[in-house]
Amino acid sequence: MARQNEKVTYPYPFLSDFLMRHGFSVYPHEMVCGEIGCPHEANRLVDVVARKDGKVYAFEYKSSGDYLLRAVKQIENYRLSFDFVIVVAEVPRNDVSVHPTRGVRIKEILKLGAGFWTVNFRTATQNELSKQQIANALRDLSQNAPIQSHDVGTDQKGYLETNLSKWFWMFYSVMDRRSNAATFIKAKQILARHQLFKPSDIVNQVQTIGKEKTVEKMTSLLKEHKFPLLIDKSKGEKSHVYSIVDAALFMSKINYDFHELYVHYREGRNLTEARDLMWRDLKKAIYGVGDRIASQFIRGMVLKAKWNFPLSSDQFLEKCRFNIQIAQQIGLIGNNYEELATFVNEYLNGNRGILAHALWYLRKRYCREALCYECPLYYNCSGRQIVDTEIRQIVEPKLQNPIPQNREWVALKFVHNLNILKQQPINQARLTDFPVATATTQLSKTFENS
């Protein structure tokens, strides 16, 4: 069979490409199966639909991160519209044994007559990736990405250009411990409605009714509006507000002016000495601020507010399990987090802040939301850099007995859309659209001879 139009973006290209090379016609989109008799309305979308020798096939792909037995409800739907149903499972996997006789749970799929294939992706090794390319992407990402969680996914670039925006960054940073940072904008809005957000307003309140009553008042306002307060052993539910009030008092010493704060610490000191002194003073003056938060605040001011402190110390390379995971995924490190320091020194002029910010943003914007296609490091991600694909048939599918109206509807839709060949929307298969240009595939003799 001649290869279909190369310009069409087929769903799950690693599978569509394989099927076309083995004589199938492939439907150019995901397809909703027929509705008559379907027991599970929410499970009707078929990943890949194909046709061969007058029979229509439904393929359901399950990545290693997707629970395999979720396919059961989908098979129960698909078998009412298609002649054959086949589950394609990425291996290796940890949720269910895929052995057709020794595996216990896999039989829940096989007893429905579904066929079972496996796909094994061999990923690129670290030396196949361009570290300079990654560094350039990280630098661009940090320059154009926000630094606050509620701005992730917007067009905001996070620049701190006014004293009020810089104050919110300090406000945000001192609250950012074991809390959902995306909610901090809500705290700002609540306090601003009661003239208790600006540092000068907070200090005026302290001077009028005292620090303790100011803390109690602000805490009550946040509780009243159901803001999720952090509760710690020392300050209880007042923990967040103590940090905010201390930060306002800290800024009152230099007229609430962040440029003046920078100049004050620069006076008579080199940049590294000034940075380290401010870092220590923040921890001393503001309740709850430790190494991480002091580093976060200074890092943000350097990246987005034009402060000129060097970010070459490892304290600005935030070490957390999330950053480690992303760094491993894009091939920067193996199991040794300290390897990042070498990468930063060689490719980012020692600027740990750029890397820490970019790793945070990659996780928040792309990895958490599974927006792989939009990620600037899509083709450098070890989870996506596929250099070889092996597909094997484990169990041959059994001929189903679809409802005639459903099957006719599928067949007519298939023929109609093969003629139109509309481009598939990019968001239909974001996690599983792998490069296939260099893929090689293999199928068992059972299928080859059928």
Buried (B, 14 or more C-beta within 10 A) or exposed (E): EEEBEEEBBBBBBBBBBBBBEBEBBBBBBBBBBBBEEBEEEEBBEBBBBBBBEEBBBBBBBBBBEBEBEEBBBBBBBBBBBBBBBBBBBBBEBEBBBBEEEEBEEBEBBBEBBBBBBBBBBEBBEBEEBEBEBBBBBBBEBBBEBBBBBBBBEEEBEBBBEEBBBBBBBBBBBBBBBEBEBEBBBBBBEBBBEEEBBBBEBBBBBBEEEEBEEBBBBBBEBBEEBEBEBBEBEEBEBBBBBBBBBBBBBBBBEBEBEBEBBBEBBBEEEEEEEBBBBBBEBBBEBBBBBEEBBBBBBBBBBBBBBEBEBBBBBBBBBBBEEBBBEBBBBBBBBEEEBEBBBEBBEEBBEBBBBBBBBBBBBBBBBBBEBEBBBEBBBBBBBBBBBBBEBBBBBBBBBBEBEBBEBBBEBBBEBBEEBBEEBEEBEEEBBBBBBBBBEEBEBEBEEEBEEE
